[in-house]
């Protein structure tokens, strides 16, 4: 039997993944702090990793070019290296030591992103993905993976970086494969280090209806929202991610 209080995970999952359906990332901003109150911090970290894997698979549009795309291949490699690095850092240092540092990066980035939509500051918005990654691309992927390994927040920095350069559809086409890889790497890492606990599966089952409905509704809205409002939503999520770190 599932504890009745765990049923509160269902509306939380719906809200979290509705947000992800719109913005492509950010479910953890809602689910992690509130879910931790219901099931515990360790358990919610495992939960969001599994739900991230499912939701990214749901949103992923398989394309043959993804498996031979130099840009995505390089970004994926550096994402995995970042996740592993973050896990090693977490093993030897407390995550709280990084909270303030990352918060001081995310809050101004998110605010700046929202401001640019108000004053029409020129932003590069390409409608086509690059053919190869730059050193800066790979560095951002490495940092994002590291943040995922340490704090469970893979999306914010990567979202800010890619959304400044590409239209929302190209942004999603690049973000989802990278977030999918990050979720896989986190789950494999948790399994290899003995952190994974099969007792989380009943909670995953409770969360699934909320995830499916939330992703479906949010994804429909994604195709209707204007680019400037999409940028504001992403910027707001990045800002909230930073504030969340300060309040941990």
C-alpha positions in Angstrom: 0.0 0.0 0.0 1.1 3.5 -0.8 1.0 6.1 2.0 -1.9 8.5 1.3 0.4 11.5 1.8 2.4 10.4 -1.2 -0.6 11.0 -3.5 0.4 14.7 -3.1 3.3 13.8 -5.4 0.8 13.5 -8.3 -0.3 17.2 -8.5 3.4 18.2 -7.9 4.5 16.1 -10.8 1.7 17.5 -13.0 2.8 21.1 -12.2 6.5 20.4 -12.6 6.2 18.6 -15.9 3.7 21.1 -17.3 6.4 23.6 -16.7 9.0 21.4 -18.4 6.6 20.8 -21.3 6.6 24.6 -21.9 10.2 25.5 -21.1 12.0 22.1 -21.9 13.6 22.0 -18.5 12.8 23.1 -14.9 10.7 20.3 -13.4 13.2 20.0 -10.6 12.6 23.6 -9.5 9.1 22.6 -8.5 9.4 19.0 -7.6 12.7 18.8 -5.7 12.1 21.3 -2.8 8.4 20.4 -2.3 8.8 16.7 -3.0 11.7 16.5 -0.4 9.1 17.5 2.3 7.1 14.4 1.4 9.6 11.7 0.7 13.0 13.0 1.7 15.9 14.7 -0.1 17.7 11.5 -1.2 14.5 10.0 -2.5 13.4 13.0 -4.4 16.8 13.3 -6.1 16.3 9.7 -7.3 12.7 10.4 -8.3 13.6 13.4 -10.4 16.4 11.5 -12.2 14.0 8.8 -13.2 11.2 11.2 -14.1 13.6 13.3 -16.1 14.6 10.2 -18.1 11.0 9.4 -18.9 10.0 13.0 -19.7 13.0 13.6 -21.9 12.3 10.3 -23.7 8.7 11.5 -24.1 9.8 14.8 -25.7 12.7 13.4 -27.7 12.2 13.3 -31.5 14.6 10.6 -32.7 16.6 11.7 -35.7 19.4 9.7 -37.4 21.5 12.8 -37.6 21.7 13.0 -33.8 23.9 9.9 -33.8 26.4 11.4 -36.2 26.0 15.1 -35.4 29.5 16.5 -34.4 27.9 19.2 -32.3 25.7 16.9 -30.2 28.3 14.2 -29.9 30.9 16.6 -28.5 28.3 18.2 -26.2 27.1 14.8 -25.0 30.7 13.6 -24.2 31.3 16.8 -22.2 28.0 16.5 -20.5 28.8 13.0 -19.2 32.3 14.1 -18.1 30.6 17.0 -16.2 28.1 14.7 -14.5 31.0 12.3 -13.4 33.1 15.3 -12.2 30.2 16.7 -10.3 29.6 13.3 -8.6 33.3 13.2 -7.6 33.1 16.7 -6.2 30.0 15.9 -4.3 31.8 12.8 -2.8 34.5 15.0 -1.3 32.8 18.3 -0.7 29.4 19.5 0.5 26.9 20.6 -2.1 26.1 23.6 0.0 29.6 25.0 -0.7 28.5 25.4 -4.4 25.0 26.7 -3.7 25.9 30.4 -3.3 28.4 30.3 -6.2 26.0 28.9 -8.6 23.1 31.1 -7.3 25.2 34.2 -8.0 25.6 33.0 -11.6 22.0 31.9 -12.2 20.1 34.9 -10.7 21.7 37.6 -12.8 21.6 35.4 -16.0 17.9 34.8 -15.6 17.1 38.4 -14.8 19.2 39.6 -17.8 17.4 37.2 -20.1 14.0 38.5 -19.1 15.2 42.1 -19.4 16.4 41.6 -23.0 12.8 40.7 -24.0 11.5 44.0 -22.6 13.9 46.3 -24.3 14.5 44.5 -27.6 18.2 44.1 -26.9 19.5 42.2 -30.0 19.8 38.5 -29.3 21.2 36.0 -31.8 18.4 33.6 -32.8 19.4 31.2 -35.4 16.9 28.8 -36.9 19.5 26.1 -37.6 21.8 24.1 -35.3 25.6 24.4 -35.7 27.6 21.8 -37.6 30.3 21.6 -34.9 30.8 22.7 -31.3 33.1 25.4 -30.1 35.2 25.5 -27.0 32.6 27.6 -25.3 29.8 25.2 -26.3 31.7 22.3 -24.8 32.6 24.3 -21.6 29.0 25.2 -21.0 28.0 21.5 -21.5 30.7 20.5 -19.0 29.6 23.1 -16.4 25.9 22.0 -16.9 26.8 18.4 -16.4 28.8 19.2 -13.3 25.9 21.2 -11.9 23.7 18.1 -12.5 26.1 15.9 -10.7 26.5 18.2 -7.7 23.1 19.8 -7.4 20.7 17.9 -9.7 20.3 21.1 -11.8 21.6 20.3 -15.3 19.3 22.7 -17.2 19.7 26.3 -16.2 23.1 27.3 -17.5 22.7 25.2 -20.7 19.2 26.7 -21.2 20.4 30.3 -20.9 23.3 29.7 -23.3 21.4 27.9 -26.0 18.2 30.1 -25.8 20.4 33.2 -26.4 21.5 31.7 -29.7 18.7 29.7 -31.2 15.0 29.7 -31.9 12.9 27.8 -29.4 12.4 24.8 -31.6 16.2 24.4 -32.3 16.8 25.1 -28.6 14.5 22.1 -27.8 16.0 19.9 -30.5 19.4 20.4 -28.8 18.4 20.5 -25.2 16.3 17.3 -25.0 19.1 14.8 -26.2 21.5 16.4 -23.8 19.1 16.3 -20.9 18.3 12.7 -21.8 22.0 11.8 -21.7 22.4 13.6 -18.4 19.4 11.7 -16.8 20.9 8.4 -18.0 24.3 9.2 -16.6 22.9 10.2 -13.2 20.8 7.0 -12.9 23.8 4.8 -13.9 26.0 6.7 -11.5 23.5 6.3 -8.6 23.3 2.6 -9.4 27.0 2.1 -9.6 27.6 3.9 -6.3 24.8 2.1 -4.4 22.7 5.2 -4.0 19.8 3.8 -6.0 16.9 2.4 -4.0 14.2 0.3 -5.6 11.7 1.6 -3.0 11.4 4.7 -5.1 9.5 2.8 -7.8 6.0 3.1 -6.1 6.5 6.8 -5.9 7.5 6.9 -9.6 4.2 5.0 -10.4 2.2 7.6 -8.5 4.0 10.4 -10.3 3.6 9.0 -13.8 0.0 10.2 -14.5 0.9 13.7 -13.5 4.1 13.6 -15.7 2.2 12.4 -18.8 -0.7 14.9 -18.4 1.7 17.8 -17.5 4.1 17.1 -20.4 1.2 16.8 -22.9 -0.4 20.0 -21.8 2.9 21.9 -21.6 4.1 20.6 -24.9 0.9 21.9 -26.7 1.5 25.3 -25.2 5.1 25.3 -26.2 4.1 25.4 -29.9 1.8 28.3 -29.3 3.8 30.6 -27.1 5.7 33.5 -28.8 9.5 33.5 -28.7 9.7 36.5 -26.4 7.4 34.9 -23.9 9.3 31.6 -24.2 12.5 33.6 -23.3 10.8 35.1 -20.3 9.6 31.8 -19.0 13.1 30.3 -19.4 14.7 33.4 -17.8 12.2 33.2 -14.9 13.0 29.5 -14.3 16.7 30.2 -14.3 16.2 33.0 -11.8 14.1 30.8 -9.5 16.7 28.0 -9.8 19.3 30.5 -8.3 16.9 31.6 -5.6 16.2 28.0 -4.8 19.9 27.4 -4.2 20.1 30.3 -1.8 17.2 28.9 0.2 18.5 25.4 0.5 
